Amino acid sequence: MPALALVALLAGSSLPVHAHHAFAAEFDADQPLELKGTVTKAKWVNPHSWLYFDVKNPDGTVTNWGVEFGAPFTLAQKGLTKAELPPGTEVRVKGYKAKNGGPFGYSVSVALADGRSFQTGGAQDVPTATR
């Protein structure tokens, strides 16, 4: 029996561990956002990429927003690369605001001016009510 337990332990320890923050820990599912703006910077880094873009406010001022995307590999599988988002690119981002109250959020999708749209967040991170 100890040999069987050892085999089970070794088999289980060879599985990849996926440590991931919960959506609800950082973002507010009751605060959806839809923003249109101009890309200032795209950071393609693991475990989450980030897109920063300027949004013109109703009073004429500009706020630089940052939204979390999925991992670069996952985005590439969906057809989105950093090359698609150089500074100056017009984007429309849909997602959820961060709980910290700042100009940050979680992006579910990004649409480009040419009509292409990409899923940027993982289904496991989207609130159940929006699936």
C-alpha positions as CSV (number, residue, x, y, z in Angstrom):
1,M,0.0,0.0,0.0
2,P,2.8,2.5,0.7
3,A,4.1,2.0,-2.8
4,L,0.6,2.9,-4.3
5,A,0.5,6.0,-2.1
6,L,3.9,7.0,-3.4
7,V,2.9,6.5,-7.0
8,A,-0.3,8.6,-6.5
9,L,1.8,11.3,-4.8
10,L,4.3,11.5,-7.6
11,A,1.6,11.4,-10.3
12,G,-0.2,14.3,-8.6
13,S,2.9,16.3,-8.1
14,S,3.7,16.2,-11.8
15,L,0.5,18.0,-12.7
16,P,0.9,21.7,-13.5
17,V,-0.1,24.0,-10.7
18,H,-2.2,27.0,-11.8
19,A,-2.1,29.7,-9.1
20,H,-4.3,32.5,-10.2
21,H,-6.0,35.4,-8.4
22,A,-9.8,35.4,-8.3
23,F,-11.6,37.9,-10.5
24,A,-13.6,39.1,-7.4
25,A,-10.4,39.9,-5.4
26,E,-9.5,42.8,-7.7
27,F,-12.4,43.7,-10.0
28,D,-16.0,44.6,-9.4
29,A,-18.6,42.7,-11.5
30,D,-21.1,45.3,-10.6
31,Q,-19.0,48.0,-12.3
32,P,-18.9,47.2,-16.0
33,L,-16.9,49.6,-18.2
34,E,-16.8,50.4,-21.9
35,L,-14.1,52.8,-22.9
36,K,-12.9,54.3,-26.1
37,G,-9.4,55.6,-26.3
38,T,-6.0,55.8,-27.9
39,V,-3.3,53.3,-27.0
40,T,-0.3,54.7,-25.2
41,K,1.5,51.4,-24.2
42,A,1.0,47.7,-24.4
43,K,2.9,45.4,-22.0
44,W,3.0,41.8,-23.1
45,V,4.2,40.1,-19.9
46,N,3.4,37.0,-18.0
47,P,1.2,36.2,-16.2
48,H,-1.0,39.1,-17.4
49,S,-0.5,41.6,-20.2
50,W,-1.6,45.2,-19.8
51,L,-3.0,47.8,-22.2
52,Y,-2.7,51.5,-21.4
53,F,-4.8,54.0,-23.3
54,D,-5.9,57.6,-23.1
55,V,-9.6,58.3,-22.6
56,K,-11.0,61.8,-23.2
57,N,-13.4,62.7,-20.4
58,P,-16.6,64.7,-20.9
59,D,-14.9,67.8,-19.5
60,G,-12.1,67.6,-22.0
61,T,-9.4,66.2,-19.7
62,V,-7.7,62.9,-20.5
63,T,-7.3,59.9,-18.2
64,N,-4.8,57.2,-18.9
65,W,-6.5,53.8,-18.2
66,G,-4.8,50.5,-17.7
67,V,-6.6,47.2,-18.2
68,E,-5.4,43.7,-17.6
69,F,-5.4,41.2,-20.4
70,G,-4.7,37.5,-20.4
71,A,-1.2,36.0,-20.9
72,P,0.6,36.7,-24.2
73,F,0.4,33.1,-25.4
74,T,-3.4,33.0,-24.8
75,L,-3.8,36.3,-26.6
76,A,-1.8,35.0,-29.6
77,Q,-3.9,31.9,-29.8
78,K,-6.9,34.3,-30.2
79,G,-5.1,36.2,-32.9
80,L,-4.1,39.3,-30.9
81,T,-0.4,40.2,-30.6
82,K,1.4,43.3,-29.3
83,A,2.0,44.4,-32.9
84,E,-1.8,45.0,-33.3
85,L,-1.7,47.6,-30.5
86,P,1.0,50.2,-31.2
87,P,0.7,53.6,-29.6
88,G,-1.9,55.7,-31.4
89,T,-4.2,52.8,-32.1
90,E,-7.9,53.6,-31.5
91,V,-9.5,50.9,-29.2
92,R,-12.8,50.2,-27.5
93,V,-12.4,48.1,-24.4
94,K,-15.2,46.3,-22.5
95,G,-14.6,44.9,-19.1
96,Y,-14.9,45.7,-15.4
97,K,-13.5,48.4,-13.1
98,A,-10.9,47.7,-10.5
99,K,-12.1,47.7,-6.9
100,N,-9.3,50.2,-6.0
101,G,-11.2,53.0,-7.6
102,G,-8.4,54.1,-9.9
103,P,-8.4,54.1,-13.7
104,F,-7.8,50.4,-13.9
105,G,-9.8,47.4,-14.9
106,Y,-10.1,44.0,-16.3
107,S,-10.6,43.7,-20.1
108,V,-13.0,41.1,-21.5
109,S,-12.6,42.3,-25.1
110,V,-10.9,44.9,-27.2
111,A,-12.2,46.1,-30.5
112,L,-10.0,47.9,-33.1
113,A,-11.1,50.7,-35.5
114,D,-10.9,48.2,-38.4
115,G,-13.7,46.2,-36.9
116,R,-11.8,43.3,-35.5
117,S,-12.5,42.3,-32.0
118,F,-10.6,40.0,-29.6
119,Q,-11.4,38.3,-26.4
120,T,-8.8,39.4,-23.9
121,G,-9.8,37.8,-20.7
122,G,-10.2,34.2,-19.7
123,A,-13.7,32.7,-19.2
124,Q,-12.7,31.6,-15.7
125,D,-12.3,35.3,-14.8
126,V,-15.6,36.6,-16.1
127,P,-18.4,36.9,-13.5
128,T,-20.9,34.1,-13.9
129,A,-23.8,36.4,-14.7
130,T,-22.0,37.7,-17.8
131,R,-21.2,34.3,-19.4
